[in-house]
Each structure stands twice: as C-alpha cells, then as structure tokens.
C-alpha cells in the first residue's frame, strides 16, 4: 500500500492540494486573486502580530530561512507586505502588511469560515477535533 494512492502521504498531499485550490478560487472571487494560499504561512502570523522580525516570522511560520526569504521577496513584489530595518537592530528586518493585505484579512476569515462549514457537513465535531489533533502531530514529524 505504500506505493499506491492508498498511501497516507498521497492522501495528505491531495487533500492539501484540493484545499488550496478551493481557497485560491474563493480568494479570486473575493477580489484577491494575487494572494496564494501558500502565503498563509506568513500572513497568519502577521495578522496576529504585524511587524515581526524576519527570524521570528520564520519561526512562527515554520519555514526555513531560505524559503522565508524567497516568499518575502515575492510577496513584497506583489505589494502584499513591506520590509523595513528594525530600528533596534539595523541588521534585522521587520515585515509589515500593506493596507490592502490588512483588508484581505476580513475576506480570508470569511473564506476560511465557509471552508470550515463545508468540512462540518462531512465530519462530526469530534472527528474534526481528532483530525486537527492528528494533523498537528504530522506537521511536526
């Protein structure tokens, strides 16, 4: 079963792919087609606390420094974030959301709430809690 579509990794990858396709489609409908679901690793921590240092953002996003730097550059070019020197340490950068991306937060919350409602039509609250717990374990393999 390890080399078939019954493999757990295959199922996780396909579930993630489908989830991200649905998110991208909903973001486009909401007028934010330039925002990729993959940016969520960076946006969610910044929605919680804007102006994080790049190193702290990488830690919260659970991304390597290289992946973080690449994604920050892309998002900066798209006008989703700005980067500025930390006044307390000129070697460090702080990352800030642009006004448009701050407005996107409301749309993202609506989209995620709708996605949660779709899941709730297929899984019980107990199944959702268990799935969430198991996915968190797998995220830290």
Secondary structure, DSSP 8 states (H G I E B T S, - for coil): -TTSTTSHHHHHHHHHHHHHHHHHHHHHHTT-TT--GGGHHHHHHHHHSTTEEHHHHHHHHT--HHHHHHHHHHHHHTTSEEEEEETTEEEEEEEEE-HHHHHHHHHHHHHHHHHHHHHHTTS-HHHHHHHHHHHHHHHT-
